[in-house]
Amino acid sequence: MRKKSLLFIAGLLALTAALPAQSPDKTMPVTTLFFWTILIGSVCLTVAAMVGIFGQSKAFCNASDNIARNPAAADSIRGLLIIALALMESLVIYVLLIDLILFFVRWGNYTVR
């Protein structure tokens, strides 16, 4: 699994290294900047959601395993699980908030011409 993720990250970096070579212009059109903002925001939201779901599933799996091994500690484990799940979900909500901010900013007013 680790080799696959490292290979994916290396491939993603190799693909993004060639992006500046695609445009010979010195100025970037507003539509292109808006397109890349939306694309990068959606990729970040997708990655955050996937990592959040993976973390929540691992937390639930470990919590249920620990409750099965020690039923006397079920209340404290359940409380910690709820706090951990809330924090993981809040990270995804923060990424969504940043994406919405990026989406609604008027990029045409802030571009260098």
N, C-alpha and C positions, 0 to 999 in steps of 0.2 A: 504494500500500500504506500509506503514511504517513497519507494522508487517511482511509482506512478505519479505521485503528487509533485515530486521534484522535477520529473520529466515534463509535467504539465506547466509548471511555473517557468521552467527554462524555455519551453516552446512559446509561452505567452510573452516572455521578455524578448525572445528573438523576433517575434512578430511586431512588437511595439517599437523595436529599434529601427525598423525600416519605415515607420510612419513619417518622420520628418523629411525623408528623401522623396516622398510622393508629390510634394507641392513645391515647385520652384519659386512661387511667389513669396515676397517678403511680408505681405499683409495677408491675414487670414480673413476671408469673408465672414460676415456675421452668421450666415446660415450654417457654415461649416463649424463655427465655434458652438453654435446652439446644438447642432447635431452631435458633436463630440461630448458636449456636456450631458446631454440626455443619454447617450450610449454609455459613458463611463458611470453615470449615476445609476443606471439600471443594472450594470454589471456589479457595482458595489452593493446594491441592494440584494441582488441574487446571491452573491457570496456571503453576505451577512446573514441572510435567511438560512442558507444551507449550513453554515457553521453554527448558527443558533439552534437549528433543529437537531444537528448532530450532538451538540453539547447537552441539549435537553434530554435526548434519548439516552445518552450515557449516564447522566445524572439520575434519571428515573430508574434505569437498569441497576445501577449501584445501590440506590436507596432501597429498592424493593428487595434486592439480595441481602442487604444488611438488616432490613426489617425481618426477613425470613430467618436469618441466623440469630437475631436477638430481638424477640418481640417486646421485651421490656423497654427498649430504647426507641420504640416506634414513634412516640410523640415528639421527641427531640429531633429524630431523623426527618420526620414529616415537616416540622417547622423549618428546618434548614433547607429542605428540598423546595418548599414554597418560596423562600427568600431567594434561593439560587435560580429558580425558574423565572422569577420576576425580574431579577437582574439580567439574565440572558435575554429575555424578551425586550427589556428596555433598550438594550444595545441595538436590536433590530429596529425598534421604533425611532431611535436617534438617527440611524442611517436614513430611514424614511423621511424624517424631518429635514435632514440636510439635502436629500434629493429634491424635496418639494421646494426648498429655498432656492436651489440651483435652477429648478425648472421655471420658477416665477420671476427670477431676476431678469430685468430688461438688458440683455447683453449688448444691444446696439448702442446704448448710452455710454458704455464703459470701455469700448474697444479703442485701441490706438490706431489712428489713421495716418 
